Amino acid sequence: MTAKKIAQKRQRQTRSSKPTPNKRKPASLWKRRFWVGTGLLGVAALSAMGGALLALSLSAQPLRPAQLAQRAERIAFDERDPVDTPSLQLPGLTRPINVLILGTKADTPIAKRSPERSNEFGGNTDTILLARFEPGSDELTLLSVPRDTRTRIEGLGTAKINAANAEGGAALAAREVRDLLGGVAIDRYVRLNLQGVETLVDALGGVTVYVPKDMHYTDRSQDLRIDLEQGKQHLDGDKALQFLRFRHDGKGDIGRIQRQQILLRAILDKALNPTTLVRAPQIVSAVRAHVDTNLSVEEMIALAGFATKTDTSDVQMVMLPGRVGSGTVQSDSGETSISYWIPDESKIPALMARYFDAPRAASSEEEAPEPANVRVAIQNGAEQAQAAIALKRALQRQGYRQSYLDDGWDRVPSRTRILVQQGNERAARAVRESLGMGTVRVQSTGPLNADITVRMGQDWLQRQRVLPSAPEASDASAPATSPATAG
C-alpha cells in the first residue's frame, strides 16, 4: 500500500467525531447493531484468522472466562482500549492490536463418548499464533510459534511452550509468548479447539488445498485414521483435521506448522468469497460453542471492519526462527530424550521489529546477509532437471554457494516464487534481484534447513526455452507479497 493511500485512510479515520458517552441504547437500535455486528464478525473471523476468530459468541457481553482471574488477566494482557465508536458508526480499530490464538486439543475418544467435554480449552495447545492487525496499512501478520518451542514455564521449569495453557490457562500462555518474543504486547486471546476447526470447515462447505504427499496413518487408541492422496483435494472438516494432524513426514512439529499455514490460506480464500457474507451468522452460530475469548463485542466488530478492507496480498505468515534440538527429562523410569524447537534469540528482535513494530536494538538490524551465508533450496516441480541446474548455477555465480536442489514440491507456479523462510525479506529480495524475476512471499512452507526457498516457475522455464511438465500451482498455499512492496 502506498504512502498516499495510508495518509488518505488515516485522514478518513480522523474525521470521525468523538465517541459518545456510554448510554443505554434503545432495544430496537441495539438489535439492529447486534445483527450487523454478528454478520461482520463472521467475515472478520474467517478472513482475518482463517477460522480462529470466527467462532466468537453472539452474546452482547464480553466473553471473559470465569476461571481467568482479574489479576492474572491484568498481568498478561494490554488493558488499553483498542477501539473507538464514533457517533452513528460501527466501532473501528484505533491502533494496532495483537491477538494470541491458541488451538487446543480435546481428547478425541473422550469427546466422542462425552460430547459435552469436546468444548474444553484447558489442555495443551496444538497451535500457537500471534496475529497483528495493523489499521494503518490494513496488513495482517500471523506469527507461528512451534508448540515444541523450549522455554521455562512458571511451575514447570524447562518445558515445551504448549504446556503453558494446560498449566495456567490463557493468561499464562500469553505471558510465556510475550516473554519469548521480547516483551511484545498481547491485547487479547482466542482459544479454539479441534472440534471447532472441523465444524468451521464443514460450515464453509469445505476447502481446497494441495496435499504435497500421500498421507496414510492409523492410531486406534486415538480413534485416528488419516487417508489422504497427493494432489489437489477438496477437504471436509474431518479430512481437514487429518491434514493438520499428520506427523509422519520427517519434519515433526515444523511440518505441522507448514500445513497449518496452507490450511489457513485455503480457509482465507474461501472466506473472502462473496457468498460467505450472507451465511456468516449461520457459520458463527455453528462454531460459537468451540471458542473461548476475552474480546468484547465492540472489538469483534472493529476486527470485522478491518477484515473487510484487508486484501489477501496484505496477509503475511512467518514462523519463530530456530532449529530442531533435543534435551532430557527425569522420570521414574530414568532419563527420557525429548525433541524441542530451540528459538534463535539472535533473530527474534529483528523479526519482531519488522512485523510487530517492536523496538529494534542496534544489534538487531535486519540486513541482507552475504550470499555465501544464505542457504537456498530450489524446488523443481516441473521435473526439468536442466532448467533447475541452470537456476542453481545462476545463483552460484552470484555468490549463493549453498544453493541446492530439493524435491519437496511438485507444482509449477506461473511466476517463480521466492519464499521468506526465516523472516528476512531483504535476503529474499536480494535473491530476486540476482535472478531478475520472481515474487517474494512471506511464508514458512519451504524446506526446514533453508533460509530462502525458490520454487521454479513457468517464467524461468520460458527463459530456458522449456515447457513445464507439471500443472500450474494454485495460490492455496500462502499469501503473496508483490515484488514492488515486499518488505
C-alpha positions in Angstrom: 0.0 0.0 0.0 1.4 3.4 -1.0 2.1 6.2 1.5 -0.6 8.3 -0.2 -3.3 5.6 0.4 -2.2 5.2 4.0 -2.4 9.0 4.5 -5.9 9.1 2.9 -7.1 6.3 5.2 -5.8 8.0 8.3 -7.5 11.2 7.2 -10.8 9.4 6.9 -10.4 7.9 10.4 -9.7 11.3 12.0 -12.8 12.9 10.5 -15.0 10.9 12.8 -16.5 12.8 15.8 -15.5 12.0 19.4 -17.1 8.9 21.0 -20.5 9.4 22.6 -20.9 8.7 26.3 -21.7 5.1 27.1 -25.5 5.4 27.4 -28.1 2.7 27.2 -29.3 2.4 23.6 -33.0 1.7 22.6 -33.7 -2.0 22.2 -34.5 -1.8 18.5 -31.3 0.1 17.7 -29.2 -2.4 19.7 -30.8 -5.4 18.0 -30.0 -3.9 14.6 -26.5 -3.2 15.6 -26.2 -6.6 17.2 -27.1 -8.5 14.0 -25.0 -6.2 11.8 -22.1 -7.0 14.2 -22.9 -10.7 14.0 -22.6 -10.8 10.3 -19.5 -8.7 10.2 -18.0 -10.8 13.0 -18.3 -13.9 10.8 -16.4 -12.2 8.0 -13.7 -10.9 10.3 -13.2 -14.3 11.8 -13.0 -16.1 8.5 -10.9 -13.6 6.6 -8.6 -12.5 9.3 -7.8 -15.6 11.3 -8.6 -18.3 8.9 -11.2 -19.6 11.3 -9.7 -18.8 14.7 -11.9 -15.7 15.3 -15.0 -17.0 13.5 -16.5 -18.8 16.4 -16.9 -15.8 18.7 -20.0 -15.5 20.8 -23.3 -13.9 19.7 -23.7 -12.6 23.2 -23.6 -8.8 23.7 -21.4 -9.3 26.8 -17.6 -9.7 26.6 -16.6 -13.4 26.8 -14.3 -13.4 29.7 -14.0 -17.0 31.1 -14.9 -17.3 34.8 -11.6 -19.1 35.6 -9.4 -16.3 34.4 -8.6 -14.2 37.5 -8.7 -10.5 37.0 -5.2 -10.1 38.4 -3.8 -12.7 36.0 -5.5 -11.0 33.1 -4.1 -7.6 34.0 -0.6 -9.1 34.1 -1.0 -10.9 30.8 -3.0 -8.6 28.6 -2.7 -4.9 27.5 -5.6 -3.0 29.1 -5.6 -0.1 26.6 -8.8 0.2 24.7 -8.0 -0.6 21.0 -11.3 0.5 19.5 -13.3 3.8 19.0 -17.0 4.1 18.4 -17.8 7.3 16.6 -21.3 8.6 16.7 -23.7 6.7 14.4 -20.8 4.4 13.2 -19.6 1.0 14.0 -16.5 0.6 16.1 -13.1 0.8 14.4 -9.5 0.0 15.4 -7.7 3.0 16.7 -4.3 1.3 17.0 -2.6 -2.0 16.0 -3.8 -4.9 18.1 -2.1 -8.2 18.8 -4.3 -11.3 19.4 -3.0 -14.6 20.7 -4.7 -17.6 19.0 -4.5 -20.9 20.8 -5.7 -24.1 19.2 -6.4 -26.6 21.9 -6.8 -30.3 21.5 -9.7 -32.2 23.1 -9.0 -35.9 23.5 -10.9 -37.5 20.5 -12.1 -40.7 22.2 -13.4 -38.8 25.2 -15.0 -36.2 23.1 -16.9 -38.8 21.1 -18.1 -40.6 24.3 -18.9 -37.4 26.1 -19.7 -34.6 23.6 -20.1 -32.0 26.4 -16.3 -32.4 27.1 -15.3 -31.7 23.5 -15.5 -28.0 24.2 -12.9 -27.9 26.9 -10.0 -25.5 26.4 -7.6 -26.4 29.2 -5.3 -28.8 27.6 -2.0 -28.5 25.7 -2.1 -26.3 22.6 -1.6 -27.8 19.1 -1.5 -24.3 17.5 0.0 -21.1 18.8 -0.4 -18.0 16.6 0.2 -14.3 17.3 -1.9 -12.2 14.9 -1.2 -8.5 14.4 -3.9 -6.3 12.9 -2.4 -3.1 11.5 -5.1 -0.5 10.7 -2.6 2.0 9.2 -1.8 -0.3 6.3 -4.6 -2.9 6.5 -1.9 -5.6 6.9 -2.4 -8.8 8.9 0.6 -10.7 10.1 0.4 -14.3 11.6 3.4 -15.5 13.6 3.5 -19.3 14.2 5.2 -20.4 17.4 6.0 -24.2 17.2 4.3 -26.0 20.0 7.6 -27.8 20.9 9.4 -24.5 21.5 11.6 -24.8 24.5 11.0 -22.3 27.3 10.8 -22.0 31.1 7.3 -22.1 32.4 6.4 -20.9 35.9 5.7 -24.0 38.0 7.1 -26.4 35.4 10.7 -25.3 34.7 12.1 -26.2 31.3 9.2 -27.4 29.1 7.5 -27.1 25.8 5.5 -23.9 25.4 2.4 -25.8 24.5 2.1 -26.9 28.2 1.5 -23.3 29.4 -2.2 -23.3 28.6 -2.7 -26.6 30.5 -0.7 -25.3 33.5 -2.2 -21.8 33.8 -4.7 -21.1 31.1 -4.7 -18.4 28.5 -3.1 -15.9 30.9 0.0 -18.0 31.5 0.2 -18.9 27.8 0.1 -15.2 26.9 2.8 -14.3 29.4 5.1 -17.1 28.1 4.6 -16.0 24.4 5.1 -12.4 25.4 8.4 -13.1 27.2 9.6 -15.4 24.4 9.1 -12.6 21.9 10.9 -9.9 23.8 8.0 -8.4 25.7 5.6 -7.8 22.8 2.2 -6.5 24.0 -0.6 -9.1 23.7 -4.0 -7.4 23.8 -6.5 -10.3 23.6 -6.7 -14.0 23.2 -8.9 -16.5 21.3 -8.9 -20.3 22.1 -10.4 -22.6 19.5 -10.5 -26.4 19.9 -10.1 -29.0 17.2 -13.8 -29.7 17.0 -14.2 -26.0 16.2 -11.9 -26.3 13.2 -13.8 -29.3 11.9 -17.1 -27.6 12.4 -15.8 -24.4 10.7 -14.6 -26.1 7.6 -17.9 -28.0 7.3 -19.8 -24.8 7.7 -17.8 -23.2 4.9 -18.7 -26.1 2.6 -15.1 -27.5 2.7 -11.9 -26.0 1.5 -9.5 -26.9 -1.4 -5.8 -27.5 -0.7 -2.9 -29.1 -2.4 -1.7 -32.2 -0.4 2.0 -32.4 -1.1 2.3 -36.2 -0.5 0.2 -39.2 0.3 -0.8 -39.2 4.0 -1.8 -42.6 5.5 -1.8 -43.4 9.2 -4.0 -45.2 11.7 -3.9 -45.0 15.5 -6.9 -46.9 17.0 -6.1 -45.7 20.5 -6.7 -42.1 19.5 -9.5 -43.0 17.1 -7.4 -41.5 14.4 -7.4 -42.6 10.7 -5.6 -40.4 8.1 -6.2 -41.3 4.5 -5.3 -38.5 2.0 -3.9 -38.8 -1.5 -1.3 -36.4 -3.0 -2.7 -33.7 -5.2 -5.4 -31.0 -5.2 -8.1 -32.1 -2.8 -11.4 -30.7 -1.5 -11.4 -31.4 2.2 -14.4 -31.5 4.5 -13.9 -30.9 8.2 -12.8 -34.4 9.1 -10.3 -34.5 6.3 -9.0 -31.0 7.2 -8.2 -32.4 10.7 -6.4 -35.3 9.1 -4.3 -32.9 7.1 -3.5 -30.9 10.2 -2.8 -33.9 12.5 -0.5 -35.9 10.1 3.0 -36.1 11.6 4.9 -38.8 9.7 6.7 -36.6 7.1 10.1 -36.3 8.7 9.5 -32.7 9.7 7.9 -33.1 13.0 6.3 -30.0 14.5 7.5 -27.8 11.7 5.7 -29.9 9.1 2.6 -29.4 11.2 3.1 -25.6 11.1 3.6 -25.6 7.4 0.3 -27.5 6.9 -1.4 -25.1 9.3 -0.3 -22.2 7.1 -1.5 -24.0 4.0 -4.9 -24.7 5.6 -5.2 -21.1 6.9 -4.6 -19.8 3.4 -7.3 -22.1 2.0 -9.8 -21.0 4.6 -9.0 -17.4 4.0 -9.6 -17.8 0.2 -12.9 -19.5 0.8 -14.0 -16.9 3.4 -13.4 -14.0 1.0 -15.8 -15.5 -1.4 -18.8 -13.0 -1.6 -21.3 -15.9 -0.8 -19.7 -16.2 2.6 -21.1 -12.9 3.8 -24.7 -13.9 3.6 -24.0 -17.1 5.5 -21.9 -15.5 8.2 -24.5 -15.6 11.1 -25.1 -19.3 10.4 -21.4 -20.1 10.4 -20.9 -18.2 13.6 -23.8 -20.0 15.3 -22.4 -23.4 14.2 -18.9 -22.9 15.8 -19.5 -20.5 18.6 -19.5 -23.2 21.3 -16.0 -24.2 20.4 -14.4 -20.8 21.1 -13.3 -19.0 24.3 -12.1 -15.4 24.2 -11.8 -12.1 26.1 -12.6 -10.0 23.0 -15.6 -7.7 23.6 -18.4 -7.3 21.1 -17.1 -3.8 20.1 -13.6 -5.3 19.5 -15.1 -8.1 17.4 -17.0 -5.6 15.2 -13.8 -3.5 14.8 -11.8 -6.5 13.7 -14.7 -7.3 11.3 -14.4 -3.9 9.7 -10.7 -4.4 9.4 -11.2 -7.7 7.7 -13.4 -6.3 5.0 -10.6 -3.9 4.0 -7.8 -6.5 4.1 -6.6 -8.0 0.8 -5.0 -11.5 0.7 -1.8 -9.9 -0.5 -1.6 -8.0 2.8 -1.5 -11.2 4.8 1.9 -12.3 5.9 2.8 -15.7 7.6 6.1 -16.0 9.4 7.5 -18.6 11.9 9.6 -18.2 15.0 13.2 -18.6 13.9 15.1 -21.5 15.4 16.3 -25.1 15.0 15.4 -28.6 16.0 17.2 -29.7 19.1 16.8 -32.2 22.0 17.0 -32.4 25.8 16.5 -34.9 28.6 14.0 -35.0 31.4 14.0 -37.1 34.5 11.2 -39.6 35.2 10.6 -42.6 37.4 12.0 -44.8 34.7 15.1 -42.7 34.2 16.1 -40.1 31.7 14.0 -39.6 28.6 15.1 -37.7 25.5 12.7 -35.0 24.2 12.8 -33.1 21.0 12.4 -29.3 21.1 12.3 -26.3 18.8 15.2 -24.2 20.0 14.4 -20.4 19.4 17.2 -18.4 17.7 17.3 -15.5 20.2 19.6 -13.5 17.9 17.0 -13.3 15.1 13.8 -12.7 17.2 14.4 -8.9 17.8 14.6 -8.2 14.1 11.6 -10.3 13.3 9.5 -8.6 15.9 10.7 -5.1 14.8 9.8 -5.9 11.2 6.4 -7.4 11.7 5.2 -6.3 15.2 6.7 -2.8 15.4 8.8 -3.8 18.4 11.7 -1.5 19.5 14.8 -2.5 17.4 18.1 -2.9 19.2 21.1 -1.6 17.3 22.5 -5.1 17.0 19.3 -6.5 15.6 19.1 -4.5 12.3 17.7 -6.7 9.6 20.3 -6.8 6.9 20.7 -8.9 3.7 23.3 -11.5 4.7 26.2 -12.2 2.5 25.1 -14.6 -0.3 27.7 -17.2 0.8 25.9 -17.5 4.1 22.4 -18.0 2.7 21.0 -21.5 2.2 18.8 -21.5 -0.9 16.6 -24.5 -1.7 15.5 -24.8 -5.3 12.3 -26.8 -5.8 11.8 -28.1 -9.3 8.1 -29.0 -9.6 8.3 -29.2 -13.4 10.8 -32.1 -13.3 13.0 -30.2 -15.7 16.5 -31.1 -14.5 18.5 -28.9 -16.8 16.4 -25.9 -16.0 16.8 -26.5 -12.3 20.6 -26.9 -12.7 20.7 -23.7 -14.7 18.9 -21.9 -11.9 21.3 -23.3 -9.3 24.3 -22.2 -11.3 22.8 -18.7 -11.9 22.6 -18.3 -8.1 26.1 -19.8 -7.5 27.5 -17.2 -9.9 26.0 -14.5 -7.7 27.7 -16.0 -4.7 25.0 -18.3 -3.3 27.3 -21.2 -2.9 24.9 -23.0 -0.5 22.2 -23.4 -3.2 20.9 -27.0 -3.6 18.0 -28.9 -5.3 15.1 -30.1 -3.2 12.2 -32.4 -4.4 9.7 -31.3 -1.7 7.2 -29.7 -4.2 5.8 -30.8 -7.5 3.7 -27.8 -8.6 4.7 -25.1 -11.1 3.6 -21.5 -10.4 3.3 -19.1 -13.3 5.9 -16.9 -11.7 8.9 -18.1 -9.7 8.2 -17.8 -6.0 10.9 -16.8 -3.5 9.8 -17.8 0.0 10.9 -16.0 3.1 11.5 -19.0 5.3 13.2 -17.3 8.3 11.5 -13.8 8.1 14.4 -12.0 6.5 12.8 -10.3 3.5 15.9 -8.5 2.5 17.6 -11.8 1.8 14.7 -12.8 -0.4 14.7 -9.6 -2.3 18.4 -10.0 -2.9 17.8 -13.4 -4.4 15.1 -12.0 -6.6 17.5 -9.3 -7.8 20.1 -11.9 -8.6 17.6 -13.9 -10.7 15.9 -10.9 -12.2 12.5 -12.4 -11.7 10.1 -13.9 -9.2 7.7 -12.8 -6.5 8.6 -12.7 -2.8 6.2 -14.5 -0.4 6.3 -14.3 3.4 5.6 -17.9 4.4 7.3 -20.8 6.1 6.4 -23.8 3.9 9.8 -24.5 2.3 12.5 -27.0 3.5 13.3 -26.7 7.2 17.0 -26.2 6.7 16.7 -23.4 4.1 16.8 -19.7 4.7 15.2 -19.0 1.3 13.2 -21.3 -1.0 12.9 -20.8 -4.7 10.0 -22.5 -6.4 10.9 -22.6 -10.1 8.1 -21.1 -12.2 7.0 -21.0 -15.8 8.8 -17.7 -16.3 12.1 -19.4 -15.6 11.2 -22.3 -17.8 10.4 -19.9 -20.6 13.7 -18.2 -20.2 15.3 -21.6 -20.6 13.0 -22.4 -23.6 11.4 -25.4 -22.0 7.8 -26.1 -21.2 6.6 -27.3 -17.7 5.5 -30.9 -17.4 3.5 -30.4 -14.2 0.3 -28.3 -13.8 0.4 -24.7 -12.7 0.1 -24.3 -8.9 -2.8 -22.6 -7.4 -2.4 -19.9 -4.7 -3.8 -22.2 -2.0 -0.5 -22.5 -0.2 0.2 -18.9 1.0 -0.4 -15.2 0.5 1.7 -13.3 -1.9 3.8 -10.2 -1.5 4.4 -8.3 -4.7 8.0 -7.7 -5.6 7.4 -3.9 -5.5 6.1 -3.9 -2.0 7.8 -6.8 -0.3 9.3 -5.6 2.9 
